[in-house]
Amino acid sequence: EFVTLTPNRAAQGKVTLYELPDGGRYLWIEEFSAIPGPGLRLFLSSLTDIAYAELLEDDLPGDYLLTLDDLLLDPLRYDTGNQAYEVPREADLNRYNAVLIYSTELNLLYSYAEW
């Protein structure tokens, strides 16, 4: 489920990663709602336990900068409702343990969900 970092940068909902018999994969977000923001995009990320701890301990949570390892899926389409996003077949899913909602305009993490 998504984690709320601050009241102004929050999201709720459940995330599931599906792999289809034909090899296609997609990220399913359900019961979703988020505070709208500029340039919100979804990324797969390999956040570590240390990065999670730092996000939750900081005075200004959300000060996470994207890395070259983070994989852009798509712009966030809607701020409410169920939605699906295709995950590239060539993406090594063993490298990722979270999905981020990140503002590329503000360089600011809005929310994340780990699996």
Secondary structure in CASP SS format (residue, H / E / C, confidence):
PFRMAT SS
TARGET T0000
AUTHOR 0000-0000-0000
METHOD secondary structure of the structure
MODEL  1
E C 1.00
F C 1.00
V E 1.00
T E 1.00
L C 1.00
T E 1.00
P C 1.00
N C 1.00
R E 1.00
A C 1.00
A E 1.00
Q E 1.00
G E 1.00
K E 1.00
V E 1.00
T E 1.00
L E 1.00
Y E 1.00
E E 1.00
L C 1.00
P C 1.00
D C 1.00
G C 1.00
G C 1.00
R E 1.00
Y E 1.00
L E 1.00
W E 1.00
I E 1.00
E E 1.00
E E 1.00
F E 1.00
S E 1.00
A E 1.00
I C 1.00
P C 1.00
G C 1.00
P C 1.00
G C 1.00
L E 1.00
R E 1.00
L E 1.00
F E 1.00
L E 1.00
S E 1.00
S C 1.00
L C 1.00
T C 1.00
D H 1.00
I H 1.00
A H 1.00
Y H 1.00
A H 1.00
E H 1.00
L H 1.00
L H 1.00
E H 1.00
D C 1.00
D C 1.00
L C 1.00
P C 1.00
G C 1.00
D C 1.00
Y C 1.00
L C 1.00
L C 1.00
T C 1.00
L C 1.00
D C 1.00
D C 1.00
L E 1.00
L E 1.00
L E 1.00
D E 1.00
P E 1.00
L C 1.00
R C 1.00
Y C 1.00
D C 1.00
T E 1.00
G C 1.00
N C 1.00
Q E 1.00
A E 1.00
Y E 1.00
E E 1.00
V E 1.00
P C 1.00
R C 1.00
E C 1.00
A C 1.00
D C 1.00
L H 1.00
N H 1.00
R H 1.00
Y C 1.00
N C 1.00
A E 1.00
V E 1.00
L E 1.00
I E 1.00
Y E 1.00
S E 1.00
T C 1.00
E C 1.00
L C 1.00
N C 1.00
L E 1.00
L E 1.00
Y E 1.00
S E 1.00
Y E 1.00
A E 1.00
E E 1.00
W C 1.00
END
